[in-house]
Amino acid sequence: MVTYKGISLARMVKGNEVKFEFYRKNELWYSIDVEGDIFEFPVPISDTGDAKFLASDKATMFMRYIQKHLKVIEVEKAKHEEVIT
């Protein structure tokens, strides 16, 4: 299970909102407040179809993007640890 600082994805999004931060290199970047810590994640434009993306929205609607980014972070951490050891 992918977590953020020991917090499950379900706990991250339950009753929470995401906020649009910026657009860069074909990605919409959103943030979510996770118990006082801001976590940012991308939403690829190529994956949006004709969906409407608001300045703020229910975090549950963004679970797949949050989960994808958490996995990317996890893989990069593992690569970094291999280099160090």
C-alpha positions, 0 to 999 in steps of 0.5 A: 500500500502506498502511503504519504508519511505513513498516511494512507491514500484514503485518509489523505482524501477523506473529507479533503479538497485539492487546490489548483496551483499551476500549469507546467509542461502539459500538466495541471499541478494540484495540492492537498493539505495532508495534516498540515503538510502540503503535497503537490501532484500532477494531472497530465493534460493528455489524461483529462479528455473533456473533463472540467478541472476546477480551482478546488475540488473534492480530493476523492476525484483525484485519488488516481493522480495522487496515487500515481504520484505517490508511486513515482516518489516511492520508486525514486526513493528506492533508486536513490537508496540503491545509489547510496548503499 
